[in-house]
Amino acid sequence: MTTATPVLRPSSTGPSTGQRLGDVLMRARDWLDARGRPAWIVAMILGFIAFWPLGLALLTYMIWSKRMFGCSKRGTFTPHVAQSTGNTAFDAYRAETLKRLEDEHREFMYFLAKLREAKDKSEFDQFMDKRTAKADA
């Protein structure tokens, strides 16, 4: 006794509805990202007005993806890796300049850390001096 197993074949009419919906959502996200945080907030408010779960879903997505509060990562430097332009002299110059900037950034962050450390030490020393002065009096 044999049973036939169904064979899943791709539809000849094009992508599935889920793929089209995903493409539309990605295009909408990119369009809103291009216009910044105010566009996201307006979309969220309109979502609440039209259908409150839609507004809630947008708010949740904005918070989860850090679009609500911005993605500012202070103190970290992520270099942009660009594709080759085809001009080897320019590509070498760009790579050298980016490496120099990364090195300068790293040195500056080290300098800021040392500066903060020195400030903290000086404040602590002042605190200890005041404390010993009160104890002696």
Residue, then its C-alpha position, 0 to 999 in steps of 0.5 A: m500500500t503506497t500513499a502519495t505525498p504532496v509535493l509543494r511547488p512554487s506558485s507561478t503567480g509570483p511571491s506569496t502573500g506573506q512575502r508581499l506583506g513583508d516587502v510592504l512593511m520593510r518599504a514602509r519602515d525604510w520610508l519612515d526611517a528616512r523621515g526620522r523620529p517625527a514620522w514614526i510618532v505621527a504614524m503611531i498616533l494615526g495608528f492609535i486613531a485608526f485602530w488602537p492595536l495598530g498604534l500599540a503595535l507601532l509603539t511596541y516596535m518603536i521601543w523594541s527597535k530603539r527607534m523611539f529613543g534613538c540609537s545613540k551609542r556614545g563612546t563607541f565608534t563604528p567605522h563605515v566600511a565602503q565598497s571599492t570605488g575602483n580607483t586604487a589610489f583613492d581606496a588606499y588613501r581612504a583606508e589610511t585616513l579611516k585607520r588614522l581616524e580610528d587611532e585618533h578616536r581610540e587615543f581620544m577616548y583613552f584621554l577622556a577616561k584618564l581625564r575623568e579618572a583624574k577629576d574623580k581622584s581630585e574630588f575624592d582627595q578634596f572629600m578626604d581632606k574635608r573629612t580629616a579637617k572635620a575630624d581634627a576640629 
